[in-house]
């Protein structure tokens, strides 16, 4: 039962700080790519490819939480953040309820998450209920 002990030990320690992209490749297949937080160019490339690949999601895992840039066939890329208790959606500053971030805003907030020691200070985080 060594594999079970190893799995439990991994889940109980601090999460790894990394960036990853999950790519849907069919009904039951998902490819995973992982890079360090210092690989800004790769993360930026992933973000720029998201609008063309609506089955992809880019995650930034940090000690303060996880940020995800999520693609959709019907909507522009959205950014959500969770700290394990609450979740928020990044919204354009001074925008209406249904407004979405521009590609430049998505890149700005996600790339900031690579380097900041605490949750990025985006202008408008809206609590998801």
N, C-alpha and C positions, 0 to 999 in steps of 0.2 A: 504494500500500500504506500510505497514511497512517493508515487506520483500524486496521490491525494494530499499527503503532507506538504509536498512542494507547492501544489496549487493553493492550498489554504494559506501557506506562508506568504506567497506572492500577493494574495488578495488582502492580507492584513497589513502590509507595509505601505509606506507612502507611494502614491502613484508615480510612475516614471514621467519625467518631463520630456516630452517629445512632440513632434508633429507627425500626423499620419493622414493618409488618404485611403479611403475604402472605395472600391470600384465594383459596382454590381455588374456581373458578367453572365447573368442568366438567373433562372429561378432560384437555384440553390448554390450559386458560386459567387464568392466575393474575393477580390484580390486586395491585398493590403500592402501598402508601401509606407515605410517609416524613415524619417530623417531626424537629425538633431535640431535643436532650436536655433543653432547657428547657421543652418542651411536656408537662409532667407530666399535665395534665388529659386530653389525648388518649390518652396511653399507659394511664392508669387506665381510661378508657372502653373501650379495646381489650381490656384484661384482663377487665373485667366482661362483655364480650360473648363471650369465648372459650367458656364452657360451652355457649352456645346455637349456636355456630358451630364444630363440631369439625374443619372443614377449614382453619381459620385458625391462624397461628403469629405470635407477637409476638417480635421480636428487638431486643436492645439491643447495638449494636456499639460497643465501646470499644477503646482501645489495648491493654488488658490481656486482651482476649478477647471472646467473644460469648456472651450469655445468651439463651436461648429459652424462652418459655412456650408449651407445646404442648398443644393440646386433643385429646381422643379421644372417640369415641362411648361407649366402655366404661368409661373411668376419668376421675377428676377431672383438672383441669389440672395438668401437671407442669412443673417448671423444671429445665433443664439448662444447664451452663456448660462452655465449652471455651476453652482458651488456645492452641489450635493443636497441642498435644502430648497433653494429657490432657483427659478429660471427666469431669464430676461431675454428680450428681443431688442437688438440694436435698431433704432429708427433714425431717419434723417432728422436733423435739428429743425424744430419748429414746423414739422410736417403734420398732416392729418393722420387719422387712425390707420388707413390702409397704405400709406406711403412706404416705399421700399428704398433701400440704399442704392446708390449708384455703384458701378464696379470700382471706381476709385475709392469710395467710402468703405466698401467691403475690404479692399486691400489694406487701407489705412488701419482699420480697427483690428483686423486679424494679424497683420504684420507687427503691430504694436504689441500684441499679446506674446510674441516671441521673446521680447526683451524686458518687459516690465515685471517688477517683483510682486505686484498686486494687480487686481482686476483693472483692465484698461479704463481710463477715464473718458469714455465716449460721452458725447454731449447728451444723448437721450437713450437710456435703457428703460424699456417698458416691461414691467412684471408680467409674466405669462401666468394666466390663471386656469 
